[in-house]
Amino acid sequence: HKLLTEHRNLLLGYRTPRALKNEQNWCVAQNEFIKYSKLFNRYFIYVGTIWLIIDLIVNLKAMSMILQFVSLILLILLIIFFTEKIIKAFEESQKT
């Protein structure tokens, strides 16, 4: 992820208006997004494994797809929320 934190670009990285505001925000955003992605994905691996076992036992395929989709969206929203919160705090600390 060192490449992402070095330069803002048009293709890769966490891209919100706040993250793209300046180089410092860009670096903070990339590092925080990667940190929270790794953290939450670690937990979701365990949840996903348990989910798979339950799916194999109970056979809830249609409902499982919907729940997995909702879980993925929630995971992404959580990562964005925490990343934006950190960027905002970083911006506030730079003002003083």
N, C-alpha and C positions, 0 to 999 in steps of 0.2 A: 504494500500500500504506500510505499515511499514515493512512487511515481505520482500518485494522486495528490499528495500533499505538497509537491514541489511547484506545480503550475496549474492554474485554472485552465480548463479546456472545454471543448464543445461536446465531447462524447462521454467521458467517464466522470464519475464522482457524484457526491451528494449535491444536488443543484436546486437550491431554493433562492428566492431573492435575497434573503438575509445572508446565506452562505456565499453568494456571488458578489456581495457588496464590496469586499476588498480581500487582499491576499491573506491577512491575518484571520479573518472570518473563514476563508476557504480552508486554511490549514486546520483550524479548530474543528470545523464541520466534518472534514474527512476523518480526522482522528477519532472524534466522538462517534460518528456514524459506524465506523468499523468496530470500535470498542463495544457499543451497544448491540450491534449485529452479532458479534461473536458471543456476547453474554447471553442474549435471549435465544439464539440458535442452539446454544449448549443445552438449555432447559427444554427447548422444543424437541430436541432429539429424543430425550427421555419420554416426553409426553407422546411423541409420534410412535415410538416403539410400543408403548403400552396400548396406544390406540390401534396399532396394527394387530396386536395379539387379540384384543377385544373384537376387532372386525373379523378376524379369522374364526373366532369362536362363535360369535353371534350372527355374523353375516348381515351387517347393516350398511351395505354398500352405497345406496342412494343417499341416505341420511348422512353417512360418513363423508361423502364428497362435499356436501353443503357445509358441514361443520368444519372440515379442513379448510375450505375456502374462506369462511368467516374467520377462522383462527389465523390464517395467513394475513388477511387484511388487518386484523387487530394487531398482529405482531409488527407489521410495517408501520402502522399508525403510532404504536408505542415507541418504536425506534425514532420516528420523525419527531414526536413530541419531546422526548428526552434530548435529542440532538438540538432542536430549536431552543429548548430551555437553556442549555449550556451555552449556545451561541449568544443568546440574549444576555445572559449573565456576564459573558466575556466582554460584550460590547459595553455594558454598564461599568465594568471594572476599568475599561480603557478611558472612559469619560472623566474619571476622577484622578 
